[in-house]
Amino acid sequence: MKYYLNTNGQQGGPFELSELLINGLTPQSYVWNETMTNWAPAMQVPEVAALLQQQQVDGLRRSNQSVLQ
């Protein structure tokens, strides 16, 4: 499924879910796809929110690993 992204008033897409982060997705972004009636905050779209949450977890892991080294 392709997603459109709106971050800071800049609209882009279509993107695959896996491409959203490298194209500027933030928790404050809005997203839309053809199954949605309206644009929605990224954190309210389950699969996009999961992507953002995974990014946070990965960031914490990298941060903790660098502290331990």
C-alpha positions as CSV (number, residue, x, y, z in Angstrom):
1,M,0.0,0.0,0.0
2,K,1.3,3.5,-0.8
3,Y,1.2,6.4,1.6
4,Y,1.3,10.1,1.1
5,L,3.1,12.2,3.7
6,N,2.6,15.7,4.9
7,T,5.3,17.1,7.2
8,N,5.6,20.8,8.0
9,G,3.3,21.6,5.1
10,Q,5.4,19.7,2.6
11,Q,3.5,16.9,0.9
12,G,5.2,13.9,-0.7
13,G,4.5,10.5,-2.0
14,P,3.4,8.0,-2.8
15,F,5.8,6.0,-0.6
16,E,5.9,2.4,0.7
17,L,5.5,2.1,4.4
18,S,9.2,1.3,4.7
19,E,10.1,4.5,2.9
20,L,8.3,6.9,5.1
21,L,11.0,7.4,7.7
22,I,13.7,8.3,5.1
23,N,11.3,10.7,3.6
24,G,10.8,12.8,6.7
25,L,8.1,11.0,8.7
26,T,7.8,12.3,12.3
27,P,5.2,11.8,15.0
28,Q,3.8,15.2,14.0
29,S,3.4,14.2,10.3
30,Y,0.1,13.5,8.7
31,V,-0.4,10.6,6.4
32,W,-3.0,9.4,3.9
33,N,-3.6,6.3,1.7
34,E,-6.4,5.3,-0.6
35,T,-8.2,3.4,2.2
36,M,-8.5,6.6,4.3
37,T,-11.2,9.2,4.0
38,N,-9.0,12.1,5.4
39,W,-5.4,12.8,6.3
40,A,-4.6,11.6,9.8
41,P,-1.9,12.2,12.3
42,A,0.8,9.5,11.9
43,M,0.4,8.3,15.5
44,Q,-3.3,7.6,14.8
45,V,-2.6,5.2,11.9
46,P,-1.6,1.9,13.5
47,E,0.9,0.6,11.0
48,V,2.6,4.1,10.8
49,A,2.6,4.5,14.6
50,A,4.2,1.1,14.9
51,L,7.0,2.2,12.5
52,L,7.6,5.3,14.6
53,Q,7.6,3.3,17.8
54,Q,10.1,0.8,16.4
55,Q,12.4,3.7,15.3
56,Q,12.3,5.0,18.9
57,V,13.2,1.6,20.3
58,D,16.0,1.1,17.8
59,G,17.3,4.6,18.7
60,L,17.3,3.7,22.4
61,R,19.1,0.5,21.7
62,R,21.8,2.3,19.7
63,S,22.1,4.9,22.5
64,N,22.5,2.3,25.2
65,Q,25.0,0.3,23.2
66,S,27.2,3.3,22.7
67,V,27.1,4.1,26.5
68,L,28.1,0.5,27.3
69,Q,31.1,0.5,25.0
